[in-house]
Amino acid sequence: MIRRRQFIAGLGSTAAWPVVAWGQQGESDPFVGQWLLNLEKSRYKPGPPPRSASLSVQGEGQNRKATLAGIDAAGNSFTQVYMFIHDSQPHPVTGNPLGDAAVYTPVDENTVGWSVTKDGQIVQTGRDTVSRDGRTFTITSIRSAASGRPIGNVAVFDKQ
């Protein structure tokens, strides 16, 4: 009976770990850190891809900010700032010509679903995933072009 109680207690502490890790900063929070776009692993359909990009996620718990900066395909610099808060509520976005707010909804400790809105209408959806080893941050997105054609991107970032 004692061994059974120890086993059940161990399961309880293991099951709670992802919930605790979700709200912590640093090594426990898989999203926090500096990330560099890996163009060889990324796909931009129909394209063209940006020349370069970096992603910085900082903060802790519900107070995180993601800054995406780089050089687009035409050689112009860009900076986009997102309140990277996983609470299923809209938060302001700056620098993104497509939208003015973003909503992040947690899927699990390494995955977040999201949507970008413009004037309350969804204009782009996607998913952010950090690999289990914490070395890769993948942003998968889809939206419709003005022609109605889908635009699908998979941007792969490596941890710095």
DOKOL-627664 format. One record per atom (N, C-alpha, C, O): x, y, z; residue in one letter. Coordinates in steps of 0.05 Angstrom, whole numbers, plus 5000, padded with zeros to 4 digits. Atoms other than C-alpha are relative to their C-alpha. Layout:
<recs>
XYZA;...
</recs>
This chain:
<recs>
501649765000M;500050005000M;501750255000M;501150454987M;498349774999I;505750485016I;501250054972I;501450284963I;498949965026R;509050364948R;497950124980R;498650284964R;502049905018R;502450494913R;499650305005R;499350454986R;500349724994R;501751164949R;502350164989R;501950384978R;497649865011Q;508851364930Q;499850024970Q;500550234959Q;500349995029F;507451184858F;497950204991F;498450364973F;502149815006I;500951584856I;501050295005I;500450474989I;499049734994A;504352184889A;502050094979A;502150324971A;498149945022G;509952144837G;498650084974G;499550264960G;501549935024L;504852154781L;498850285002L;498850434983L;501249744996G;501452764811G;502150224995G;501450424982G;498049795003S;507953164813S;500950024971S;501550234961S;499250005028T;509752954742T;497950134983T;498550294965T;502249895016A;502953134714A;499850305004A;498950444985A;500249714995A;503353834745A;502350154987A;502150394984A;497649865010W;510153984715W;499450184976W;500350414976W;500549825023P;507654254647P;498550255008P;499050464996P;501549764991V;502854724682V;501850205014V;501750445009V;498149834986V;508354994727V;502050124979V;502550364980V;498049905019A;513355054669A;498750214981A;500250394973A;501349825018W;508155424626W;500350295009W;500750474992W;500049734991G;508356034670G;502750115009G;502950335019G;497449914990Q;515756074686Q;501750104977Q;501250054953Q;498249885020Q;521256454650Q;502549844998Q;503149665013Q;497350115003G;528056254624G;499949724989G;498449664970G;499750275010E;529955534614E;497449845001E;496949664985E;502550154997S;523055284637S;497950094979S;496249934972S;501949905020D;519255714586D;501349964973D;503250094966D;498750075025P;520755414518P;500050224979P;501650224961P;500249795020F;518756044480F;502050235004F;502850364985F;498349774994V;523256544515V;502849954989V;504049744992V;497350025010G;529856684481G;500450164974G;498650304965G;499249875025Q;533356944419Q;500049794979Q;501249574982Q;500350195022W;531756594353W;500850124974W;500350364969W;499149905027L;534756664283L;498849834978L;498849584980L;501350145022L;531056484219L;501949834985L;504149924977L;498450185016N;533855874184N;498649974973N;496649824970N;501349995027L;532156004110L;500149734986L;498349674970L;499850265013E;534455304089E;497749815009E;496849644993E;502150184989K;529254964134K;497250124996K;495249984999K;502649865002S;523655484121S;498849974972S;500349924953S;501350015026R;518455474065R;498050234999R;496550295017R;501849775004Y;514856074037Y;498649954973Y;499849964952Y;501550065024K;509255923987K;497850214997K;496150225015K;498450035024P;508656263940P;502750135002P;504450094984P;497449884997G;514656673966G;499850294990G;497750394983G;497350084991P;519357023964P;500350035030P;498850175043P;499549984971P;522156934034P;501450265007P;502550404989P;498449774992P;525257494074P;502949934997P;503749704995P;497150055002R;532757584068R;501149905026R;502949735027R;499250094973S;533557504143S;497950085020S;496250265015S;501949934978A;529657524208A;501149895026A;502349685026A;499550104973S;530657454282S;497550045017S;496050225012S;502349994982L;525557344337L;501150005029L;502749845036L;499249984972S;526457554409S;497449985017S;495650155014S;502350034981V;521457304462V;501150055028V;503049915036V;499149944973Q;522357614530Q;497750055019Q;495450095010Q;502049964980G;518557684595G;499649745016G;501249565014G;500650244984E;515357184642E;497049975004E;495550165003E;502850064996G;508756844654G;498350124979G;498750074955G;501949885019Q;503157244621Q;501150264989Q;499750394974Q;498949745009N;507657854609N;502449964981N;504650024988N;497950055020R;511557654547R;499650174975R;497350254969R;500149845025K;513258054485K;501849864980K;504049774986K;498450115022A;515657784418A;500550224980A;498750364971A;499249805020T;519558234371T;501349854976T;503349714979T;499050125025L;520557994299L;501350234984L;499950434978L;498649795016A;525758404260A;501649874978A;502649654981A;498450115021G;529258314195G;500050174975G;499350404975G;499949875026I;530158484122I;498149844981I;498549604978I;501950145018D;524458314073D;501349944974D;503650014969D;498950085026A;525358034003A;500950234983A;502750204966A;499349775015A;525658733974A;502450165011A;503350365000A;497849864987G;531258944021G;499350215020G;501050365030G;500949804980N;527059364068N;500049875028N;499349645032N;500050104973S;527859294143S;497250015011S;495550185003S;502650014987F;521859114186F;500349935029F;502249795037F;500150084971T;520159054260T;497049975006T;495450155001T;502750054991Q;513758744287Q;500149925029Q;501849775037Q;500050054972V;511958724360V;497349885008V;495249995001V;502450144991Y;506958244391Y;500049965030Y;502149905041Y;500350074972M;504458184462M;499449705000M;497249624993M;500150295003F;505757434465F;498849885026F;500249735040F;501550084976I;500557284519I;498149794993I;496349834977I;501650235007H;497356604517H;497449985016H;497049805032H;502550004984D;490456784545D;497550014983D;495350074994D;502250005019S;485956744484S;498550274998S;496250284990S;501149735002Q;484757504487Q;501650154979Q;504050104976Q;498549845019P;486658014433P;501950195014P;501150325034P;498049824989H;492958414447H;501150154976H;501350044954H;499049845023P;495858984404P;502449894986P;504149764998P;497850075017V;500658864347V;501050264988V;499350424979V;499049775015T;505259384318T;501949914978T;503349714982T;498150065022G;509059374252G;499049794981G;500449744960G;501050215018N;504858824219N;497950144982N;495850224991N;501949875018P;501459114157P;497449854997P;495449974988P;502450165003L;496358554158L;498050055023L;495650045018L;501849994977G;493558654228G;500750195022G;502950305022G;499649824977D;492759064291D;499949865027D;500349995048D;500250154974A;491758514344A;500649714994A;500449614972A;499550295002A;493657794358A;498849875024A;498849985046A;501150164979V;490357254399V;501649745001V;501949614980V;498550244997Y;494456674427Y;498549815019Y;497649895040Y;501450204984T;491256034453T;501849765004T;502749634985T;498250234995P;495555494487P;498749744991P;496449694994P;500750275008V;495254794458V;501249805020V;499949635030V;498550154979D;500554474503D;502450175008D;502650404999D;497849834990E;506954704537E;501950094978E;503550274983E;498249925021N;510554754470N;498650104975N;499950164955N;501549925024T;505054964422T;497850215007T;496450185028T;502049794996V;500655584416V;498750044973V;500050084953V;501549925024G;495155704364G;499650305001G;499450415023G;500349715000W;494256424342W;498450094976W;498149954956W;501249875023S;490456894297S;500750305002S;500950415024S;499549715002V;491957604274V;497450124989V;496350014970V;502549875009T;486058074266T;500550284991T;502550414999T;500049725009K;484858734231K;497250105003K;495349994991K;502749894994D;479059144257D;498149785009D;495749795002D;501750214989G;476458524292G;499649764982G;498349574991G;500350225019Q;476658074231Q;502649844998Q;504749954995Q;497750175002I;481357474227I;501150024972I;499749984952I;498649975026V;486457584171V;502149794996V;503049744973V;497950205001Q;491557044187Q;499949825024Q;499249915046Q;500050194978T;491956414229T;502649844999T;504049844979T;497650165000G;497655974251G;500449865027G;498749855044G;499250164977R;501255574303R;503050055005R;504650044986R;497249984992D;507755684341D;500749755016D;499249675034D;499150244986T;511555064364T;502950025006T;504550084988T;497150024993V;518054994402V;500549705003V;499049565016V;499350284999S;521354314393S;500549915029S;501150075046S;499750114973R;521753854454R;502850055011R;503250095035R;497349944990D;529353974457D;500550295004D;502750375013D;499849724996G;528154724458G;501850154981G;502550384985G;498149885019R;532654864398R;498850134975R;500150284961R;501349915025T;527555014343T;497350125006T;495750005021T;502649864997F;521755504341F;498850024972F;500050154954F;501250015026T;517055384282T;497450165000T;495750125017T;502549855003I;511755884260I;498749924974I;499849964952I;501550095024T;506655594212T;497650194997T;496150245016T;502249815004S;501756094182S;498749974973S;499849864954S;501550015025I;496356134129I;498250254999I;497150335019I;501849775005R;492456714099R;499349994971R;500549844955R;500949985028S;488956884034S;501250264988S;501150475001S;499149775015A;492057353983A;497650154990A;495350054992A;502349845011A;487757903953A;498649854978A;496249894974A;501250165022S;486557423895S;498449775010S;497049644995S;501450234988G;483756913944G;501749765001G;501049565013G;498150234999R;489756453934R;501249985028R;501950185040R;498850034973P;492456153999P;503050065000P;504449994981P;497249964996I;499156374024I;500849855026I;499749915047I;499250164977G;502455874070G;503050015005G;504549964986G;497249984993N;509055964106N;500749835023N;499149795042N;498950144977V;513255544152V;502750125005V;504650074990V;497549864993A;518655964185A;501349855023A;500149815044A;498650164980V;523755564224V;502350175011V;504050264996V;498049844986F;528055924275F;501749825018F;500749645031F;498250144983D;534155654311D;500750165025D;501050405023D;499349864975K;535655824384K;502850104999K;504649964989K;497449884999Q;541556284393Q;501249985028Q;503550075032Q;
</recs>
